[in-house]
Amino acid sequence: MFDATLYQEVTESFIKTHTKFIVNSFKNVLEWKSEGKEEILDVGCGEGSTTIHILEKMVMENTKNYNILGIDLMDAMIDLAKKSFPNRENIQFKQADILDVNAWVGYKEHFHKVLSILCFMIVPNPKVWIKNIYNVLKPNGQIFFMLCLTNAMVKQQLYLSKQKKWETYQKKNAMCSEFFINENSTDWIIRHLEEGGFKHLIYNEIVFDTPLKNKEASYKFTKAFTLLNETIPEELKEEYLNELCENIEKEYSKNKEYSKISYLIISGRK
Ligand SMILES: C[S@@+](CC[C@H](N)C(=O)[O-])C[C@H]1O[C@@H](n2cnc3c(N)ncnc32)[C@H](O)[C@@H]1O
């Protein structure tokens, strides 16, 4: 799905800066208990740097009494998180699938907050992950999600997945998800969250520029997202990535808006 080490490296160039800005700008939507421990779940924590450098920092501004459980589907992400950030008193990293109903049975109404940064765009079965998150939240518990609505890499992935040469391989690709192909991804996800029982939903969209303007920068970045071409035969993987990155350069030369990335920030309550 991702090359964990490369992901940690390339996301430092702009994604982590955007995430920091967004969390700082929207953190006031979260309310903090004055007494007792805050139990917090970070879904799709990746290699842990967002959890430690951005989310934990934000939590510590509000309480000293907290516990964060960072979970991720990929063993490689969790291994890197544990290696990069060992012996954290208030944080545990654990391999787990947010879609696995059985994995969450023991956490019923356990968390005060569920945070998730850039994860749900690629997780299928929204009804299942929404239900699991709803069940592990305490009554009146809060959610704070940051999602990516689109960027040059996503646009090219969707474009190439409709081209004759690639379409048969890309039908089941996680990056061609229902979220990304939807005409209005914001309405789609908000409707699912409402149907799942979440209330007081507030959402905002925010746009930044990125270095995804030429083939070289795009290639370095997209290499970390191994899910882009994981459904393509081994011998064609490199050709696919090259085409995707060349197309980004071509599109940017015609339209300078092409390098923009837009994010969706959602908060709400059980
Ligand atoms: C784009 S990364 C974001 C990582 C991190 N939150 C960050 O801010 O850099 C998305 C993460 O979601 C994880 N993920 C995807 N599907 C998942 C699932 N079903 N359950 C848990 N994690 C999942 C991936 O393994 C990946 O590490």
The ligand as an SDF file (V2000), in Angstrom:
LIG
                    3D

 27 29  0  0  0  0  0  0  0  0999 V2000
   -1.9410    8.3840    3.7100 C   0  0  0  0  0  0  0  0  0  0  0  0
   -1.5450    7.4020    5.0880 S   0  0  0  0  0  0  0  0  0  0  0  0
   -1.7270    8.5630    6.4220 C   0  0  0  0  0  0  0  0  0  0  0  0
   -0.8340    8.2250    7.5800 C   0  0  0  0  0  0  0  0  0  0  0  0
   -0.7730    9.2370    8.7250 C   0  0  0  0  0  0  0  0  0  0  0  0
   -2.0730    9.4160    9.3670 N   0  0  0  0  0  0  0  0  0  0  0  0
   -0.2350   10.5600    8.2750 C   0  0  0  0  0  0  0  0  0  0  0  0
   -0.8150   11.5920    8.6310 O   0  0  0  0  0  0  0  0  0  0  0  0
    0.8040   10.5750    7.5980 O   0  0  0  0  0  0  0  0  0  0  0  0
   -2.9740    6.3610    5.2850 C   0  0  0  0  0  0  0  0  0  0  0  0
   -2.7710    5.2610    6.2940 C   0  0  0  0  0  0  0  0  0  0  0  0
   -4.0120    4.5730    6.4970 O   0  0  0  0  0  0  0  0  0  0  0  0
   -3.7170    3.2080    6.6990 C   0  0  0  0  0  0  0  0  0  0  0  0
   -4.9190    2.3810    6.4600 N   0  0  0  0  0  0  0  0  0  0  0  0
   -5.5040    2.0960    5.2780 C   0  0  0  0  0  0  0  0  0  0  0  0
   -6.5480    1.2780    5.4520 N   0  0  0  0  0  0  0  0  0  0  0  0
   -6.6460    1.0500    6.7910 C   0  0  0  0  0  0  0  0  0  0  0  0
   -7.5220    0.2620    7.5930 C   0  0  0  0  0  0  0  0  0  0  0  0
   -8.4850   -0.4650    7.0360 N   0  0  0  0  0  0  0  0  0  0  0  0
   -7.3310    0.2490    8.9480 N   0  0  0  0  0  0  0  0  0  0  0  0
   -6.3160    0.9510    9.4990 C   0  0  0  0  0  0  0  0  0  0  0  0
   -5.4510    1.7060    8.7790 N   0  0  0  0  0  0  0  0  0  0  0  0
   -5.6100    1.7650    7.4470 C   0  0  0  0  0  0  0  0  0  0  0  0
   -2.6000    2.9350    5.6970 C   0  0  0  0  0  0  0  0  0  0  0  0
   -1.8750    1.7580    5.9830 O   0  0  0  0  0  0  0  0  0  0  0  0
   -1.7760    4.2120    5.8260 C   0  0  0  0  0  0  0  0  0  0  0  0
   -0.7250    4.0800    6.7490 O   0  0  0  0  0  0  0  0  0  0  0  0
  1  2  1  0
  2  3  1  0
  2 10  1  0
  3  4  1  0
  4  5  1  0
  5  6  1  0
  5  7  1  0
  7  8  2  0
  7  9  1  0
 10 11  1  0
 11 12  1  0
 11 26  1  0
 12 13  1  0
 13 14  1  0
 13 24  1  0
 14 15  1  0
 14 23  1  0
 15 16  2  0
 16 17  1  0
 17 18  1  0
 17 23  2  0
 18 19  1  0
 18 20  2  0
 20 21  1  0
 21 22  2  0
 22 23  1  0
 24 25  1  0
 24 26  1  0
 26 27  1  0
M  CHG  2   2   1   9  -1
M  END
$$$$
